[in-house]
Amino acid sequence: MKRLLRNIHLWLSIPTGIIISLVCFSGAMLVFEKELTETIDSEVYFVNETNSTPLPLQVLMEKVEQTLPDSVSITGLTISSDPSRAYQVSLSKPRRASIYLNPYTGEVTGGSNRLPFFHTMFRLHRWLLGLASVPNGIAWGKLLTGCSTLFLVFILLSGLLMWLTNRHKSLMDSLVIRVSKGWRRFWHDLHVGGGIYATVFLLAMALTGLTWSFSWYRNAFYSALGVESSDMAKSLSHQQRSNDEVGSHRENHVKLHERSQHLEHQGRSFEGKHAKSDSMTWHTGDAHPHAEEHQHSPYRPWDEVFAEVAQRNQGYQQITLKSEVAEVVPNGRRSLRATDKYLYDRRTGDITEVKPYSAESRTSKVRNYVYMVHTGSWGGLFTRILAFLAALIGATLPLTGYWLWLRKRKAKGHRH
């Protein structure tokens, strides 16, 4: 039995080890992408005029609308409870495009471009940078990533069983990673002890990550969780379907370039409009000098809806306004996808229905939980740190495994 486990562990690891290291390392780099991006490009995501009164939402949206091409429209506005954060304005295209807006001046601070490093890490994590994608429709990078992740599950389980059945030393003693007994001992302890420490997180991330790799696995996985495959297919977002298509990383690269050029044009447009716009001096409670022009604006009820929803959700994390619905992330909720929805009349701004997240479909909730488990966000900052460390350890396991295997082969060669 032990020999079988050792062979499974070894012969699945040898051909896939490098890919597993790359996937784990890139996954670790993506854990804190949001925080690092906002720190590096803080001028895009944060503003300084926190002592001022934010401009009315209708005015801000109409100013943004004036700078957009006719083929692009505003699809939503996200407002954080943090007064130092810029507003996020979602656009109809390119896919997932958005710009950030200073709510106190109306100035566009920038766009939601992924930093080049994280863009590369994401492509590496999902598609091995699009390795060997060919015209016949087979995305080899995605296929290799999925197969290696599937093998990782069996590698981890076989390693765990070998550790549990090891009778030659104390199980607890094998969990000690010694740093004072030379490099050889350190690499051995890191492979054995580090692997055991990281196994639970790596298994969780691998089992959930496979739902993005294979449709057959996704259907079986969600069925096991009580979600019908037909319901799952209907609930898959356009983003997930597009990401899974062959060559989608190339489309993203082109769109990022187009978005950057578009934002530069937007910035120049705003500069030219600020000096002449009397609406930029209008504060909440004042009568707008051109009120009649705003009577039929689709954004007319947004101020009233936002005020009502914010009043009902004291201490909210963020509120997103869309056509006929406001989505709220209450304070303390770990996932930004777990929103309470407030439907409203787009003519009067009156709230017509409330749909709490607790009433969401099982399919939606399961998908959200799977994403949280995969990213390690299910327990807040603490579990994200653990997920980061586990992914880093996962990246070292094949490398230390190769070293132990080669050293053992070399020792056998010397004996013969």
LOTI-293672 format. One line per 4 residues: their letters; for each residue x negated, y, z of C-alpha. Coordinates in Angstrom, 1 decimal. Layout:
% residues N
A> X,Y,Z; ... $
END
This chain:
% residues 416
MKRL> 0.0,0.0,0.0; -2.8,2.4,1.0; -4.7,1.6,-2.2; -1.5,2.3,-4.3 $
LRNI> -1.1,5.6,-2.6; -4.7,6.5,-3.2; -4.5,5.7,-6.9; -1.3,7.7,-7.3 $
HLWL> -2.9,10.6,-5.5; -6.1,10.4,-7.5; -4.9,9.7,-11.0; -2.1,12.3,-11.0 $
SIPT> -4.5,14.9,-9.6; -7.4,14.5,-12.1; -5.5,15.6,-15.3; -3.4,18.2,-13.7 $
GIII> -5.6,19.7,-10.9; -6.7,22.8,-12.8; -3.2,23.7,-13.9; -1.9,23.2,-10.3 $
SLVC> -4.7,25.5,-9.0; -3.7,28.2,-11.6; 0.0,27.9,-10.8; -0.5,28.1,-7.1 $
FSGA> -3.0,31.0,-7.2; -0.8,33.0,-9.5; 2.2,32.3,-7.3; 0.3,33.5,-4.3 $
MLVF> -0.5,36.7,-6.1; 3.2,37.4,-6.9; 4.4,37.0,-3.3; 3.7,40.7,-2.4 $
EKEL> 3.9,42.1,-5.9; 6.7,44.6,-4.9; 4.8,46.0,-1.9; 1.4,46.3,-3.8 $
TETI> 3.0,47.9,-6.8; 4.8,50.5,-4.7; 1.5,51.2,-2.9; -0.5,51.6,-6.1 $
DSEV> 2.1,53.6,-8.0; 3.6,55.4,-4.9; 4.2,58.6,-6.9; 6.8,56.6,-8.9 $
YFVN> 8.7,55.1,-6.1; 8.5,57.7,-3.4; 9.2,61.5,-3.2; 8.2,64.2,-0.8 $
ETNS> 11.3,66.5,-0.6; 13.0,64.6,2.2; 14.1,67.7,4.0; 16.2,68.9,1.1 $
TPLP> 19.7,67.8,0.1; 20.0,65.3,-2.7; 21.7,66.6,-5.9; 25.1,65.2,-6.7 $
LQVL> 25.0,61.9,-8.5; 27.1,63.0,-11.4; 24.7,65.8,-12.2; 21.7,63.6,-11.9 $
MEKV> 23.2,60.9,-14.2; 24.2,63.4,-16.8; 20.8,64.9,-16.8; 19.2,61.5,-17.3 $
EQTL> 21.8,60.7,-20.0; 20.7,63.8,-22.0; 17.2,62.4,-22.3; 18.2,58.9,-23.5 $
PDSV> 18.6,57.7,-27.1; 22.2,57.1,-28.3; 21.6,53.4,-28.2; 20.6,53.4,-24.5 $
SITG> 23.1,53.9,-21.7; 23.0,54.0,-17.9; 24.2,50.8,-16.3; 23.7,51.5,-12.6 $
LTIS> 22.1,53.5,-9.9; 20.4,52.1,-6.8; 20.1,54.3,-3.7; 18.0,53.3,-0.7 $
SDPS> 18.8,54.3,2.8; 15.2,55.6,3.0; 15.3,59.3,2.1; 11.7,59.2,0.8 $
RAYQ> 12.5,56.6,-1.9; 13.3,57.6,-5.5; 16.6,56.6,-7.0; 16.5,53.7,-9.4 $
VSLS> 18.5,54.2,-12.7; 19.1,51.0,-14.6; 19.3,51.2,-18.4; 21.0,49.0,-20.9 $
KPRR> 17.9,48.2,-22.8; 15.2,47.0,-23.1; 16.1,44.1,-20.9; 15.8,44.9,-17.2 $
ASIY> 14.6,48.4,-18.0; 14.9,51.2,-15.4; 13.5,54.6,-14.5; 13.0,56.2,-11.1 $
LNPY> 14.4,59.6,-10.3; 13.6,62.2,-7.7; 17.1,62.8,-6.1; 16.1,66.3,-4.9 $
TGEV> 14.8,67.8,-8.1; 16.1,65.5,-10.8; 12.6,64.8,-12.1; 11.9,61.4,-13.6 $
TGGS> 9.0,60.0,-11.6; 8.3,57.0,-13.9; 9.5,53.6,-15.0; 9.6,50.1,-13.6 $
NRLP> 6.7,48.8,-15.6; 5.0,45.7,-14.2; 1.4,46.3,-13.5; -0.9,44.5,-16.0 $
FFHT> -2.4,42.2,-13.3; 1.0,41.0,-12.1; 2.3,40.7,-15.7; -0.6,38.4,-16.4 $
MFRL> 0.0,36.5,-13.1; 3.7,36.0,-14.0; 2.9,34.7,-17.5; 0.2,32.4,-16.0 $
HRWL> 2.6,31.1,-13.3; 5.5,30.4,-15.7; 3.9,29.6,-19.0; 0.1,29.3,-18.6 $
LGLA> -0.1,32.6,-20.5; 1.9,31.0,-23.3; -0.7,28.3,-23.9; -0.3,26.6,-27.3 $
SVPN> 3.2,27.8,-28.1; 3.9,26.6,-31.6; 6.5,27.5,-34.3; 8.3,24.1,-33.9 $
GIAW> 9.9,25.3,-30.6; 7.8,23.5,-28.1; 6.4,25.9,-25.4; 3.4,23.8,-24.3 $
GKLL> 2.5,26.2,-21.6; 5.9,25.9,-19.9; 5.9,22.1,-20.4; 2.5,21.6,-18.9 $
TGCS> 3.4,23.8,-16.0; 6.6,21.9,-15.4; 4.9,18.5,-15.7; 2.1,19.5,-13.4 $
TLFL> 4.5,20.8,-10.8; 6.5,17.5,-11.0; 3.2,15.6,-10.5; 2.4,17.9,-7.5 $
VFIL> 5.4,16.6,-5.7; 4.1,13.0,-5.9; 0.6,14.1,-5.1; 1.7,15.8,-1.9 $
LSGL> 3.9,12.9,-0.8; 1.2,10.4,-1.4; -1.3,12.5,0.4; 1.1,12.9,3.4 $
LMWL> 1.7,9.1,3.5; -2.0,8.4,3.4; -2.6,10.8,6.3; 0.2,9.2,8.3 $
TNRH> -1.1,5.6,7.7; -4.7,6.5,8.5; -5.6,4.3,11.4; -9.3,5.1,11.5 $
KSLM> -9.0,8.4,13.3; -6.6,10.5,15.3; -4.0,12.2,13.3; -4.4,15.3,15.3 $
DSLV> -8.2,15.3,14.9; -7.8,15.2,11.1; -5.9,18.5,11.3; -9.0,20.4,12.6 $
IRVS> -10.8,22.4,9.9; -14.4,22.6,11.1; -16.5,25.6,10.0; -19.6,24.9,12.0 $
KGWR> -20.6,21.4,10.7; -21.8,22.3,7.2; -20.1,22.9,3.8; -19.5,19.2,3.2 $
RFWH> -17.4,18.8,6.3; -15.6,22.1,5.7; -14.5,21.1,2.2; -13.3,17.7,3.4 $
DLHV> -11.4,19.2,6.4; -9.9,21.9,4.1; -8.6,19.3,1.7; -7.1,17.0,4.4 $
GGGI> -6.1,19.4,7.1; -5.3,22.3,4.8; -3.2,20.0,2.6; -1.2,18.8,5.6 $
YATV> -0.6,22.3,6.9; 0.6,23.5,3.5; 2.6,20.4,2.4; 6.0,21.5,3.6 $
FLLA> 5.8,24.9,1.9; 4.3,23.5,-1.3; 6.9,20.8,-1.5; 9.7,23.4,-1.1 $
MALT> 8.2,25.7,-3.7; 7.6,22.9,-6.1; 11.0,21.3,-5.8; 12.8,24.7,-6.3 $
GLTW> 10.4,25.8,-9.0; 11.2,22.8,-11.1; 14.7,24.2,-11.6; 13.2,26.8,-14.0 $
SFSW> 11.2,24.1,-15.9; 13.6,21.4,-16.8; 17.4,21.5,-17.5; 17.8,17.8,-16.5 $
YRNA> 16.1,18.5,-13.2; 18.1,21.7,-12.6; 21.4,19.9,-13.2; 20.5,17.0,-10.9 $
FYSA> 19.1,19.3,-8.2; 22.2,21.5,-8.1; 24.5,18.5,-8.3; 22.8,17.1,-5.2 $
LGVE> 23.5,20.4,-3.4; 27.2,20.2,-4.4; 27.2,22.5,-7.3; 28.7,21.3,-10.6 $
SSDM> 26.4,21.5,-13.6; 29.2,23.3,-15.6; 29.5,25.9,-12.9; 25.7,26.3,-12.8 $
AKSL> 25.5,26.8,-16.6; 28.1,29.6,-16.4; 26.3,31.3,-13.6; 22.8,31.4,-15.1 $
SHQQ> 21.9,35.0,-15.7; 20.8,36.4,-19.1; 17.4,37.0,-17.6; 16.8,33.3,-16.7 $
RSND> 18.0,32.1,-20.0; 15.8,34.6,-21.8; 12.8,33.8,-19.6; 13.2,30.1,-20.4 $
EVGS> 13.2,30.7,-24.2; 10.0,30.0,-26.1; 7.8,33.0,-26.6; 9.8,35.3,-24.2 $
HREN> 6.6,36.5,-22.7; 5.6,38.0,-26.0; 8.9,39.9,-26.2; 8.4,41.2,-22.7 $
HVKL> 5.0,42.5,-23.6; 6.3,44.4,-26.6; 9.2,45.8,-24.5; 6.9,47.0,-21.8 $
HERS> 4.9,49.0,-24.4; 8.1,50.5,-25.9; 9.4,51.4,-22.4; 6.1,53.2,-21.6 $
QHLE> 6.3,55.3,-24.7; 10.0,56.0,-24.0; 9.3,57.2,-20.5; 6.7,59.6,-21.7 $
HQGR> 9.3,61.2,-23.9; 11.8,61.3,-21.0; 9.3,63.1,-18.8; 8.8,65.8,-21.4 $
SFEG> 12.5,66.1,-21.9; 13.1,66.7,-18.2; 10.4,69.3,-18.0; 12.0,71.4,-20.7 $
KHAK> 15.5,71.2,-19.1; 14.8,72.0,-15.5; 14.0,75.7,-15.9; 17.3,76.5,-17.7 $
SDSM> 19.7,74.2,-15.9; 21.8,76.0,-13.4; 23.3,72.7,-12.2; 20.0,71.8,-10.6 $
TWHT> 20.8,74.4,-7.8; 24.2,72.9,-7.0; 24.3,71.1,-3.6; 27.0,68.9,-2.1 $
GDAH> 30.0,70.9,-1.2; 29.5,73.7,-3.7; 31.7,74.2,-6.7; 29.9,73.3,-9.9 $
PHAE> 29.7,76.3,-12.4; 30.8,74.1,-15.2; 33.1,71.8,-13.4; 35.5,71.4,-16.3 $
EHQH> 32.8,69.9,-18.4; 32.4,67.1,-15.8; 36.1,66.2,-15.5; 35.8,63.1,-17.9 $
SPYR> 32.3,62.0,-16.9; 32.1,58.2,-16.1; 30.0,59.2,-13.1; 32.5,61.6,-11.7 $
PWDE> 33.7,59.3,-8.9; 30.2,58.1,-7.9; 29.7,60.7,-5.2; 33.0,59.9,-3.5 $
VFAE> 32.4,56.1,-3.8; 28.9,56.3,-2.5; 30.0,58.5,0.5; 32.9,56.1,1.3 $
VAQR> 30.7,52.9,1.0; 27.9,54.4,3.0; 30.3,55.4,5.7; 31.6,51.8,6.0 $
NQGY> 28.1,50.4,6.1; 26.1,52.4,8.5; 22.4,51.4,8.4; 22.7,49.8,4.9 $
QQIT> 19.5,48.8,3.0; 20.6,49.9,-0.4; 23.7,50.7,-2.4; 24.0,50.1,-6.2 $
LKSE> 26.7,51.9,-8.1; 28.0,50.4,-11.4; 31.1,50.9,-13.5; 34.0,50.1,-11.2 $
VAEV> 31.9,48.3,-8.5; 29.5,49.3,-5.7; 27.2,46.6,-4.4; 25.8,47.0,-0.8 $
VPNG> 22.9,45.2,0.9; 23.8,45.6,4.6; 21.0,46.1,7.1; 19.3,42.9,8.3 $
RRSL> 20.2,40.9,5.2; 17.1,39.1,3.9; 18.0,38.9,0.3; 18.7,42.0,-1.9 $
RATD> 20.8,39.6,-4.1; 23.2,38.9,-1.2; 25.5,41.9,-1.7; 29.0,42.9,-0.5 $
KYLY> 31.0,44.3,-3.4; 33.4,47.2,-3.3; 35.7,47.5,-6.4; 36.9,51.1,-7.1 $
DRRT> 39.2,52.9,-9.5; 36.9,54.7,-12.0; 39.5,57.6,-12.3; 40.1,58.4,-8.7 $
GDIT> 37.2,56.8,-6.9; 39.5,54.9,-4.5; 38.3,51.6,-3.1; 40.7,49.0,-4.4 $
EVKP> 39.1,45.7,-3.2; 36.3,44.5,-1.0; 34.5,41.2,-1.8; 32.0,40.3,1.0 $
YSAE> 29.1,38.1,0.2; 30.5,35.4,2.5; 33.4,35.0,0.0; 31.0,34.5,-2.9 $
SRTS> 31.1,31.2,-4.8; 29.0,28.3,-3.6; 27.1,28.3,-6.9; 26.0,31.9,-6.4 $
KVRN> 24.9,31.3,-2.8; 23.0,28.2,-3.7; 21.1,29.9,-6.5; 20.2,32.7,-4.1 $
YVYM> 19.0,30.3,-1.4; 16.9,28.4,-4.0; 15.2,31.7,-5.1; 14.5,32.6,-1.5 $
VHTG> 13.0,29.3,-0.7; 10.8,29.4,-3.8; 9.5,32.9,-3.0; 9.2,32.2,0.8 $
SWGG> 11.5,35.1,1.6; 14.2,33.1,3.5; 12.6,34.0,6.9; 11.5,37.5,6.2 $
LFTR> 7.9,38.8,6.3; 6.7,35.9,8.4; 7.7,33.2,6.0; 6.4,35.2,3.1 $
ILAF> 3.0,35.3,4.7; 3.1,31.6,5.3; 4.2,31.0,1.7; 1.2,33.2,0.5 $
LAAL> -1.2,31.2,2.6; 0.3,27.9,1.6; 0.0,28.8,-2.1; -3.6,29.9,-1.6 $
IGAT> -4.4,26.6,0.1; -2.6,24.8,-2.7; -4.9,26.5,-5.2; -8.0,25.1,-3.4 $
LPLT> -6.7,21.5,-3.0; -7.4,20.3,-6.5; -10.9,21.9,-6.4; -11.8,20.3,-3.1 $
GYWL> -10.3,17.1,-4.3; -12.5,17.1,-7.4; -15.5,17.8,-5.2; -14.7,14.9,-2.9 $
WLRK> -14.1,12.5,-5.8; -17.3,13.4,-7.7; -19.3,13.1,-4.5; -17.8,9.7,-3.8 $
RKAK> -18.6,8.5,-7.4; -22.2,9.8,-7.1; -22.6,7.9,-3.8; -21.4,4.7,-5.4 $
GHRH> -23.7,5.2,-8.3; -26.7,5.5,-5.9; -25.7,2.2,-4.1; -25.7,0.4,-7.4 $
END
